Amino acid sequence: LKRFVERNFFSYKYDYRIEWARFITTIGSQEGIASLPTRVIQAIADLLDSPGGALWRLGDDGRSYAPIATWHIYMRLPNLANEGALAHVLAEARGVAPLDVNFEPLGDEDAATMATFWAVIPIRLPTMSAFIAVQRPRAARVLTWEDEDLLHIAGQQAATYLAQDAAARALVEAQQLEEFSRRFAFVAHDLKNLISQLQLLLRNAERHKDNPDFQRDLLATL
């Protein structure tokens, strides 16, 4: 009932047009040298007025989340197990999981890593492929259903951008591998020709090693 009243009789916390325009502008910005994962962190953190954050992405083996980017975070961050307590907390969260509420269930390792952060935003499309942990906002605030809804949509959009970036990188790597294979084929062909000449010299060396003409040809070929 409270949520129904809030949604229908009170003004919204956000001006969604402004927030969404800022979110898209930050992610799509080509200024500076910040990578896409770093821009994704900044775009999410700005929605909560957070000064910094970090992004973990699920590895190819599906066993752990590895930190791949940070924004205004200058500490070493470890991998976090996919079957760990934090992953289970995020599996139940919609949009955002405040750590002051969900801190108790975390194991010692997850708790030590998350001690510097305030909340975690799962990145899903449709399953959780990554998550972003953000620091405490500059001004005190309480997370409400509006934050959950906005961050749920922002997380899905971020997942789309990250998936497209990963696909583009994989394509570039495949093209580079193809180019390397093509170049290596020419090198291998030339090496085979040289090896054939040396093998021919070795086969004839026993019979003609005392022949001056063969010796001159041997030296020239080598």
MOVEN-V381016 format. One record per pair of residues at least 24 apart in sequence whose ideal C-beta (glycine too) atoms are under 7 Angstrom apart, sorted by the first residue. I is the first residue (numbers start at 1). GAP is how many residues later the second one is. D is the distance in whole Angstrom. If there is no record, write none. Layout:
I:GAP:D
I:GAP:D
This chain:
3:142:6
12:134:6
13:131:7
13:133:5
14:132:6
14:136:6
19:28:6
19:131:7
22:24:6
23:24:7
23:131:6
27:134:6
35:34:6
36:125:6
36:129:5
37:31:5
37:32:3
37:125:7
38:31:5
38:33:5
40:118:5
40:121:6
40:122:6
41:28:6
41:30:4
41:91:6
42:29:5
44:77:6
44:88:5
44:90:7
44:110:6
44:114:6
45:26:6
45:89:5
47:103:6
47:104:7
47:107:6
48:86:6
48:89:5
49:88:4
49:89:5
49:90:6
50:68:7
50:84:4
50:85:5
50:87:5
51:84:6
51:87:6
52:83:5
53:79:5
53:80:6
53:81:4
53:82:6
54:79:5
55:75:6
55:77:5
56:24:6
56:74:6
56:75:6
57:72:7
57:73:4
58:24:7
58:71:5
58:72:6
65:66:7
77:36:7
78:35:6
80:30:6
80:33:7
84:26:5
85:25:5
86:24:4
86:28:7
90:30:6
90:32:5
90:38:6
90:41:6
91:37:7
93:29:6
94:54:5
94:58:6
95:52:7
95:53:4
95:54:6
95:56:4
95:57:4
95:60:7
96:25:5
96:47:6
96:51:6
96:52:6
96:55:5
98:45:5
119:24:7
121:30:5
121:34:5
122:33:6
123:32:5
123:35:5
123:36:5
123:39:7
124:31:6
124:32:6
124:35:6
125:31:6
125:34:4
125:35:6
125:38:6
129:30:6
130:32:6
197:24:6
